[in-house]
Amino acid sequence: MIRLQKYLLLVVALGSYCLSCSSEPEKRSTVATTNRRADYIRQIPGSNDSIPFKEAQRGEVLIAYSDCHTCHTRDKRAKGPAFTDIAERYPVNRNHIEYLAHRIINGGYGAWGRPVMSPHPNLSREDAELMVKYILSLKADGALLVP
C-alpha cells in the first residue's frame, strides 16, 4: 500500500510538472535569447573618432592573411565574437584601439564569455592596430571612415 502511494505521488508530481510546460516557454526562451544577446555585447559608452579609409583597408588585408577567421567571422558569432559585435561594443578612440591591439597580441579571456583569445606575439603593434581599425570600421552606421 505504501509503495502504491509513493508511485501515485510520483505520477501526480510528474503530471503537474508536465502541465506547467505549455507553449509559454517559447516566449520565455525568446526573451532569454534577447537578454543574452544584450549581455553578450555590453556596449561601452563613448564617442567615436573617424578612421582613415586606407588604414581600415590595410587592416582588412592583414586579417585576410592571418588566422583570425579560424575563430571569428564578419557577421556571426563563431568560437569568438563576430567582428561586427566587437565594433558594436567598443567606441572608436585611441584608448580602445590600443587596448584591443594589446588583446590581439597578448591574448585574453573573459571579455566575451568563455572563449579564449589566442595570443599573436609575432604581430607588430602597428599591424594589430590596423586590424582593430578595420574591425571598428564595421560599426552599423558606417560613417566613421574618412578618405
NUROGU-983177 format. One line per field, with one value per atom (N, C-alpha, C): chain; residue number from 1; z, x, y. Coordinates in steps of 0.001 Angstrom, whole numbers, plus 524288, in hexadecimal, padded with zeros to 5 digits. Example, Ala and Ser with C-alpha at 12.3 -4.5 7.8 and 13.67 -1.06 7.14 Angstrom:
c <- c(A, A, A, A, A, A)
k <- c(1, 1, 1, 2, 2, 2)
z <- c(81E78, 81E78, 81E78, 81BA8, 81BE4, 81EBE)
x <- c(83386, 8300C, 83390, 83232, 83566, 83264)
y <- c(7E9C6, 7EE6C, 7F31C, 7F736, 7FBDC, 8001E)
end
This chain:
c <- c(A, A, A, A, A, A, A, A, A, A, A, A, A, A, A, A, A, A, A, A, A, A, A, A, A, A, A, A, A, A, A, A, A, A, A, A, A, A, A, A, A, A, A, A, A, A, A, A, A, A, A, A, A, A, A, A, A, A, A, A, A, A, A, A, A, A, A, A, A, A, A, A, A, A, A, A, A, A, A, A, A, A, A, A, A, A, A, A, A, A, A, A, A, A, A, A, A, A, A, A, A, A, A, A, A, A, A, A, A, A, A, A, A, A, A, A, A, A, A, A, A, A, A, A, A, A, A, A, A, A, A, A, A, A, A, A, A, A, A, A, A, A, A, A, A, A, A, A, A, A, A, A, A, A, A, A, A, A, A, A, A, A, A, A, A, A, A, A, A, A, A, A, A, A, A, A, A, A, A, A, A, A, A, A, A, A, A, A, A, A, A, A, A, A, A, A, A, A, A, A, A, A, A, A, A, A, A, A, A, A, A, A, A, A, A, A, A, A, A, A, A, A, A, A, A, A, A, A, A, A, A, A, A, A, A, A, A, A, A, A, A, A, A, A, A, A, A, A, A, A, A, A, A, A, A, A, A, A, A, A, A, A, A, A, A, A, A, A, A, A, A, A, A, A, A, A, A, A, A, A, A, A, A, A, A, A, A, A, A, A, A, A, A, A, A, A, A, A, A, A, A, A, A, A, A, A, A, A, A, A, A, A, A, A, A, A, A, A, A, A, A, A, A, A, A, A, A, A, A, A, A, A, A, A, A, A, A, A, A, A, A, A, A, A, A, A, A, A, A, A, A, A, A, A, A, A, A, A, A, A, A, A, A, A, A, A, A, A, A, A, A, A, A, A, A, A, A, A, A, A, A, A, A, A, A, A, A, A, A, A, A, A, A, A, A, A, A, A, A, A, A, A, A, A, A, A, A, A, A, A, A, A, A, A, A, A, A, A, A, A, A, A, A, A, A, A, A, A, A, A, A, A, A, A, A, A, A, A, A, A, A)
k <- c(1, 1, 1, 2, 2, 2, 3, 3, 3, 4, 4, 4, 5, 5, 5, 6, 6, 6, 7, 7, 7, 8, 8, 8, 9, 9, 9, 10, 10, 10, 11, 11, 11, 12, 12, 12, 13, 13, 13, 14, 14, 14, 15, 15, 15, 16, 16, 16, 17, 17, 17, 18, 18, 18, 19, 19, 19, 20, 20, 20, 21, 21, 21, 22, 22, 22, 23, 23, 23, 24, 24, 24, 25, 25, 25, 26, 26, 26, 27, 27, 27, 28, 28, 28, 29, 29, 29, 30, 30, 30, 31, 31, 31, 32, 32, 32, 33, 33, 33, 34, 34, 34, 35, 35, 35, 36, 36, 36, 37, 37, 37, 38, 38, 38, 39, 39, 39, 40, 40, 40, 41, 41, 41, 42, 42, 42, 43, 43, 43, 44, 44, 44, 45, 45, 45, 46, 46, 46, 47, 47, 47, 48, 48, 48, 49, 49, 49, 50, 50, 50, 51, 51, 51, 52, 52, 52, 53, 53, 53, 54, 54, 54, 55, 55, 55, 56, 56, 56, 57, 57, 57, 58, 58, 58, 59, 59, 59, 60, 60, 60, 61, 61, 61, 62, 62, 62, 63, 63, 63, 64, 64, 64, 65, 65, 65, 66, 66, 66, 67, 67, 67, 68, 68, 68, 69, 69, 69, 70, 70, 70, 71, 71, 71, 72, 72, 72, 73, 73, 73, 74, 74, 74, 75, 75, 75, 76, 76, 76, 77, 77, 77, 78, 78, 78, 79, 79, 79, 80, 80, 80, 81, 81, 81, 82, 82, 82, 83, 83, 83, 84, 84, 84, 85, 85, 85, 86, 86, 86, 87, 87, 87, 88, 88, 88, 89, 89, 89, 90, 90, 90, 91, 91, 91, 92, 92, 92, 93, 93, 93, 94, 94, 94, 95, 95, 95, 96, 96, 96, 97, 97, 97, 98, 98, 98, 99, 99, 99, 100, 100, 100, 101, 101, 101, 102, 102, 102, 103, 103, 103, 104, 104, 104, 105, 105, 105, 106, 106, 106, 107, 107, 107, 108, 108, 108, 109, 109, 109, 110, 110, 110, 111, 111, 111, 112, 112, 112, 113, 113, 113, 114, 114, 114, 115, 115, 115, 116, 116, 116, 117, 117, 117, 118, 118, 118, 119, 119, 119, 120, 120, 120, 121, 121, 121, 122, 122, 122, 123, 123, 123, 124, 124, 124, 125, 125, 125, 126, 126, 126, 127, 127, 127, 128, 128, 128, 129, 129, 129, 130, 130, 130, 131, 131, 131, 132, 132, 132, 133, 133, 133, 134, 134, 134, 135, 135, 135, 136, 136, 136, 137, 137, 137, 138, 138, 138, 139, 139, 139, 140, 140, 140, 141, 141, 141, 142, 142, 142, 143, 143, 143, 144, 144, 144, 145, 145, 145, 146, 146, 146, 147, 147, 147)
z <- c(80000, 80000, 80000, 80330, 80372, 7FE2E, 7FBC2, 7F6AD, 7F299, 7F2AF, 7EF15, 7F004, 7F4E3, 7F618, 7F40D, 7F4BA, 7F2BB, 7ECD0, 7EA52, 7E4A8, 7E2CB, 7E54A, 7E3D1, 7E4C2, 7E8F9, 7EA17, 7E5D0, 7E405, 7DFD9, 7DAC6, 7D981, 7D4C7, 7D4FD, 7D977, 7DA0C, 7D978, 7DBC7, 7DB6D, 7D5C4, 7D311, 7CD97, 7CA3C, 7CB54, 7C85C, 7C908, 7CDC1, 7CEA3, 7CC1F, 7CC14, 7C977, 7C39D, 7C14D, 7BBB4, 7BA4F, 7BDAA, 7BC9A, 7BCD6, 7BFFC, 7C04E, 7BB78, 7B84F, 7B387, 7AEF0, 7AE52, 7A9F6, 7A59D, 7A225, 79DEE, 79FFD, 7A4D9, 7A749, 7A6FC, 7A788, 7A777, 7A27C, 79E09, 79948, 79A02, 79C7D, 79D82, 7A141, 7A53E, 7A904, 7A662, 7A304, 7A086, 79CDB, 79A42, 796EE, 79A2A, 79E8E, 7A206, 7A419, 7A5A8, 7A7AE, 7A37F, 79E9E, 79A61, 79979, 79997, 798E0, 79D3A, 7A214, 7A67A, 7A60B, 7A469, 7A3C8, 79FA6, 79B6D, 79743, 79960, 79C69, 79EA9, 7A278, 7A5A1, 7A94A, 7A668, 7A21C, 79F22, 79D07, 79B2C, 798D6, 79CE6, 7A0C3, 7A4D7, 7A2A5, 79FBD, 79D1D, 7A0FD, 79FBA, 7A2F9, 7A101, 7A46F, 7A2A3, 7A14F, 79DB8, 79C49, 796E8, 795C3, 790A6, 78CB7, 787C4, 7838F, 78076, 77F8C, 77C0C, 77696, 772C4, 76D71, 76C94, 76887, 7671E, 76175, 7605C, 75AF5, 757BB, 75336, 74FE7, 74E8D, 74D27, 74B9A, 75013, 754E7, 75968, 75A52, 759D9, 75A74, 75629, 7517C, 74D15, 74DFD, 74FE6, 7511D, 7556A, 7594D, 75D74, 75B67, 757AC, 7554F, 7528E, 74FD0, 74D25, 75123, 75550, 7595C, 75BC6, 75CAE, 75ED9, 75AFC, 755FE, 751FC, 751D7, 752FA, 752DD, 75832, 75C0B, 7614D, 76283, 76757, 76904, 76BC6, 76B40, 76E00, 76CB5, 767BA, 7660E, 7681A, 76AD5, 76D71, 771C1, 77465, 778D3, 77804, 7744E, 77383, 76DF7, 76D67, 7684B, 7685B, 763EE, 763B5, 7668D, 7658F, 76758, 76B55, 76C14, 76F92, 773A5, 77842, 77C89, 77B3C, 77BF2, 77B23, 78046, 78024, 78507, 7881A, 7854B, 7879E, 78595, 7876B, 785B6, 77FFC, 77D84, 7782E, 7783F, 773FC, 773A8, 77457, 77243, 772D7, 77884, 77B88, 7811D, 78416, 7829F, 78514, 783DA, 77EED, 77D5E, 78045, 7813C, 78402, 789BE, 78C03, 79190, 792AF, 78FA7, 79103, 78DED, 7909F, 78DCD, 78B05, 786E0, 783ED, 78642, 7894B, 78B41, 78C62, 78D1C, 78DB2, 79211, 79682, 79AE7, 79994, 79717, 795D2, 7916C, 78DC8, 789A2, 78BFE, 78F8C, 79226, 79576, 79847, 79B97, 7984E, 7940C, 790D4, 78E08, 78C70, 78A0D, 78E05, 792DA, 79710, 797BF, 7978F, 7981D, 7939A, 78EE6, 78A67, 78B1F, 78CB7, 78D3F, 791DD, 7965B, 79B25, 79C59, 7997D, 79A97, 79F3D, 7A0A4, 7A50E, 7A600, 7AA05, 7ABA4, 7AE88, 7AD8D, 7B0BD, 7AE9B, 7AAC9, 7A8C9, 7A5EC, 7A3AE, 7A0AF, 7A2B5, 7A7AF, 7A9E5, 7AA8A, 7A907, 7A9E8, 7A5A6, 7A0DA, 79CE5, 79E70, 79CEE, 79E09, 79902, 7995E, 794E9, 794E3, 790C2, 79055, 78F94, 791F2, 79134, 78BC8, 789D9, 784D6, 785B0, 7887F, 78A16, 78593, 78107, 77C96, 77975, 77AF6, 77849, 77A79, 77705, 778E3, 77B0A, 77E5A, 780AF, 77C6D, 778B7, 7746D, 77142, 76FF7, 76CFD, 77024, 7752C, 7787E, 778BF, 7790D, 77936, 77407, 76FAC, 76A9A, 76A4F, 76C60, 76C72, 76FB9, 77429, 77794, 774D6, 7721C, 76F5A, 76B42, 7688E, 764CD, 767A3, 76BD5, 76EB8, 770AE, 772F0, 77501, 770AE, 76BF2, 76797, 765E2, 767F5, 7668D, 769C6, 76C98, 76FA3, 76C14, 76E3E, 76B35, 76812, 76A37, 76764, 762C2, 762EA, 75E91, 75D38, 7607D, 75F4A, 76183, 76374, 76606, 76245, 75DA3, 75A00, 75760, 7571B, 75460, 7505F, 74C12, 74805, 749D5)
x <- c(80336, 80000, 80367, 80774, 80AEE, 80DAF, 80F0A, 81198, 80E08, 80916, 80547, 80494, 80487, 803FE, 808B9, 80D5B, 8120C, 811E0, 8101B, 80FBB, 80BD7, 80745, 8034E, 80545, 8080A, 80A43, 80E1E, 81145, 814FD, 81222, 80DF9, 80AEE, 80867, 8063D, 803C5, 807D9, 80C67, 81086, 81251, 81328, 814C4, 8107B, 80BA4, 8073E, 806CD, 80756, 806F1, 80B91, 81019, 814A1, 813A2, 81181, 81068, 80C40, 80862, 80450, 80677, 80A6B, 80CAE, 80FEE, 81113, 81421, 8106A, 80E4B, 80AC6, 80DD9, 80B38, 80DEB, 810A1, 80FF0, 81241, 81840, 81B0B, 820BF, 82300, 82035, 82241, 822EE, 81F32, 81F9A, 82417, 82491, 828CE, 82E17, 82EA4, 833B0, 83505, 83118, 8321B, 8340F, 83193, 83343, 838BC, 8399D, 83EC2, 842EB, 841B8, 84572, 84691, 8428F, 84346, 846AC, 8459F, 848C8, 84E65, 84F1D, 8546C, 8575D, 854B1, 85728, 858E0, 85584, 856DC, 85B6D, 85B68, 85FB6, 864B6, 8642C, 868A9, 86BC2, 86908, 86BB9, 86D5A, 86A2D, 86B7E, 86E5D, 86B99, 86DE5, 87074, 87524, 87815, 876FA, 87549, 87418, 87914, 87889, 87CF1, 87C26, 87F26, 87EB0, 88223, 880CC, 883AC, 886DA, 88BB7, 88F11, 88E72, 890AC, 89075, 89508, 8947D, 89892, 89A12, 89F0D, 8A0B2, 89F95, 89D36, 89B99, 8A032, 8A49D, 8A92E, 8AB27, 8AAD8, 8AC86, 8A8D0, 8A3BF, 89FF0, 8A0AF, 8A1D8, 8A2AD, 8A787, 8ABB6, 8B079, 8AF62, 8AC3B, 8AAC6, 8A7A8, 8A43B, 8A123, 8A4AF, 8A8A7, 8AC5F, 8AF76, 8B132, 8B41C, 8B0D0, 8ABD7, 8A855, 8A79D, 8A72C, 8A676, 8AB14, 8AFC3, 8B46C, 8B5D8, 8B293, 8B3B2, 8B03D, 8B087, 8AD3B, 8A83A, 8A6E2, 8A250, 89D4C, 89CBF, 897E0, 89755, 89B43, 89AC5, 896A7, 89669, 892D4, 88EC0, 88F8D, 88C05, 889E2, 8852A, 882FD, 88172, 87FE0, 87E70, 87947, 8754F, 87008, 86DB2, 86FF2, 86D8B, 8716B, 86F78, 872A0, 87452, 87941, 87B56, 87DE5, 882BE, 8857D, 88636, 88740, 887CE, 88385, 8836B, 87F53, 88000, 87BB7, 87BEB, 87E9C, 8812E, 883C3, 87FCD, 87B1B, 87725, 8756F, 87569, 87424, 8786E, 87D49, 8819F, 88121, 87FEE, 87F4D, 87ACA, 876AC, 87229, 8736F, 876CB, 87805, 87B9B, 87FC7, 883DD, 8836C, 883E7, 88428, 8896D, 88983, 88E58, 89142, 8953B, 898B8, 89DFF, 8A1DE, 8A743, 8A7CA, 8A54C, 8A5C7, 8A3BE, 89F41, 89D03, 89FFF, 8A20C, 8A540, 8AA1F, 8ACA9, 8B154, 8AFFA, 8AB9C, 8A9F3, 8A8F7, 8A60A, 8A4C9, 8A99F, 8AD2A, 8B211, 8B535, 8B53C, 8B7E2, 8B570, 8B03B, 8AD8F, 8AEE0, 8AF6D, 8B0D2, 8B64C, 8B9ED, 8BF65, 8C01D, 8BDC9, 8BEB5, 8BA8A, 8B641, 8B200, 8AED3, 8AAE7, 8A7AE, 8A346, 8A037, 89C02, 897E3, 892F8, 88EC8, 88BDA, 88DF6, 88B3C, 88638, 88613, 88187, 87F8E, 88000, 87E3E, 882D1, 88217, 8861C, 88A39, 8894D, 88D58, 89286, 896B6, 89BF3, 89E29, 8A024, 8A2B3, 8A85C, 8A9E0, 8AF42, 8B2F7, 8B790, 8BB56, 8BDD8, 8BF6A, 8C223, 8C70F, 8CAE5, 8CF7A, 8D2EF, 8D288, 8D5CB, 8D372, 8CEE0, 8CC37, 8CE29, 8CF75, 8D148, 8CCB2, 8CDDF, 8C9D4, 8C711, 8CA02, 8C7BF, 8C3DA, 8C55F, 8C1D9, 8BCFE, 8BDAF, 8B92A, 8B573, 8B78B, 8B42E, 8B14F, 8B3DD, 8B135, 8ACB8, 8AD9C, 8A980, 8A4DC, 8A60D, 8A1EC, 89EEE, 8A1B3, 89F0E, 89B47, 89CDE, 89942, 89478, 89552, 890F4, 88D41, 88F59, 88C05, 88961, 88B7F, 888FF, 883F4, 882DF, 87E30, 8796E, 879C5, 87537, 8708B, 86BF6, 86722, 86645, 867BF, 866B7, 86A69, 86F0A, 872B1, 874C8, 873C8, 8754B, 87AA1, 87D82, 88275, 88708, 88691, 88AEE, 88B77, 8904E, 89176, 895B7, 895BB, 899AE, 89F2B)
y <- c(7FB59, 80000, 804EE, 80503, 8098F, 80A40, 805E2, 8061F, 808A7, 80747, 8096C, 80F4B, 810EF, 81682, 81999, 81774, 81A0E, 81A77, 81654, 81640, 81A5F, 81AA5, 81E80, 82410, 824D7, 829FA, 82B94, 827F6, 828EF, 82A41, 8275E, 82850, 82DB3, 82F29, 83449, 8389C, 837F5, 83BE5, 83C8B, 83832, 83882, 83AE3, 8397F, 83BA3, 84187, 8436A, 8490C, 84BE2, 8495D, 84BB1, 84C19, 847FA, 847F9, 84BFE, 84CA4, 8507D, 8560D, 856D7, 85C14, 85D58, 85965, 85A2A, 85ADC, 85F72, 86082, 8631F, 865E5, 868B2, 86D9C, 86EDD, 87377, 87395, 86F1A, 86F58, 871A8, 87157, 873B4, 8798A, 87C0B, 8819E, 882B1, 87F74, 88035, 87FA2, 87BA9, 87AD8, 87F59, 881A8, 8862C, 88ABD, 88BB7, 88FED, 88ECA, 889E8, 8887C, 88931, 887C2, 8886F, 88E2A, 8916A, 89702, 89940, 897B0, 89993, 897B4, 892C1, 890C3, 893D2, 89547, 89850, 89D9F, 8A020, 8A534, 8A4A8, 8A094, 89FB4, 89E4E, 89B93, 899CC, 89E72, 8A26B, 8A6DE, 8AAEA, 8AC10, 8AFE1, 8B49D, 8B7C1, 8BC43, 8C000, 8C1BD, 8C55B, 8CAE5, 8CE65, 8D3B9, 8D6BE, 8DA56, 8DDA2, 8DFEF, 8E3F5, 8E673, 8E39B, 8E43F, 8E1AD, 8E594, 8E432, 8E734, 8E4E8, 8E78C, 8E57C, 8E1C0, 8DE90, 8DAD7, 8DBE3, 8DCD7, 8DD90, 8D8A2, 8D961, 8D508, 8D17B, 8D3B9, 8D093, 8CD2A, 8CF22, 8CBFC, 8C76E, 8C866, 8C42F, 8C020, 8C1EF, 8BE64, 8BB06, 8BD5C, 8BA5B, 8B657, 8B7E4, 8B441, 8AFA5, 8B0A7, 8AC6C, 8A87F, 8AA6F, 8A6FA, 8A3C6, 8A64B, 8A37A, 89F22, 8A038, 89C36, 897C1, 8990A, 89502, 89139, 8932E, 88FDE, 88D9A, 88E5B, 88C6B, 887B8, 885F1, 8818A, 8835B, 8885A, 88A7D, 88787, 88602, 88381, 87DE8, 87C0B, 87706, 8775A, 87BCF, 87C7D, 880C6, 88437, 888AA, 888B3, 88AB6, 88BEC, 891A7, 89396, 8991D, 89A1E, 896E8, 8981C, 8945E, 88FC8, 88BF2, 88A0E, 88947, 88743, 881B2, 8808A, 87B47, 879A2, 877EA, 876D9, 87BE6, 88009, 88539, 888C8, 88D97, 89136, 892C1, 8943A, 89642, 89B93, 89CDB, 8A1F5, 8A662, 8A5B7, 8A9D1, 8AA70, 8A624, 8A685, 8A96C, 8A86F, 8AB3A, 8B10F, 8B24B, 8B7C1, 8BA54, 8B759, 8B97C, 8BA8E, 8B758, 8B7F1, 8BC87, 8BD11, 8C0D3, 8C5ED, 8CA5B, 8CF56, 8CFCC, 8D2E1, 8D3A0, 8D842, 8D704, 8DB10, 8D890, 8DBC4, 8D9E6, 8D5C8, 8D6BD, 8D31A, 8CDAB, 8CD6C, 8C84E, 8C5A3, 8C8A4, 8C652, 8C3DE, 8C6A2, 8C481, 8BFBA, 8BFFE, 8BBA2, 8B6BA, 8B753, 8B2CA, 8B0AF, 8B41A, 8B259, 8AF28, 8B0F7, 8AE1B, 8A8AE, 8A85E, 8A34E, 89FA1, 8A1CD, 89E8C, 89C5B, 89F95, 89DE9, 89A3A, 89B8B, 89884, 89472, 8948F, 890EE, 892D0, 88FD1, 89161, 88D82, 88EB1, 88B38, 88E59, 88D2C, 88F4A, 893EF, 896AE, 89B4A, 899D2, 8951F, 89359, 88E26, 88D47, 88854, 884A1, 87FCD, 87BD8, 87B44, 87D26, 87C5C, 87EE1, 87C5C, 87E52, 880A4, 8855D, 887D5, 88615, 8835F, 88179, 88613, 885DC, 88A19, 889D8, 88E51, 88EBB, 891FD, 88FCE, 892DD, 894A7, 8923A, 893C5, 89842, 89A0B, 89E50, 8A385, 8A723, 8AC3E, 8AF60, 8B30D, 8B65D, 8B985, 8BB73, 8BE87, 8BB3F, 8B664, 8B302, 8B1A1, 8B09B, 8AF5A, 8B405, 8B8B9, 8BD61, 8BE25, 8BCF5, 8BD50, 8B95B, 8B4BD, 8B0BC, 8B295, 8B4E7, 8B6EF, 8BB4C, 8BEA9, 8C2EB, 8C0C8, 8BCAA, 8BA43, 8B821, 8B53B, 8B2E2, 8B720, 8BB47, 8BF75, 8C297, 8C261, 8C51E, 8C270, 8BDD4, 8BAE1, 8BC68, 8C0AD, 8C27F, 8C318, 8C26C, 8C267, 8C764, 8CBE4, 8D0C4, 8D187, 8CF48, 8CF83, 8D4F0, 8D8C6, 8DE22, 8DF97, 8DBD8, 8DD0B, 8DD8C, 8DB59, 8DB61, 8E0B6, 8E285, 8E76F, 8E654, 8E943, 8E84D, 8E95A)
end
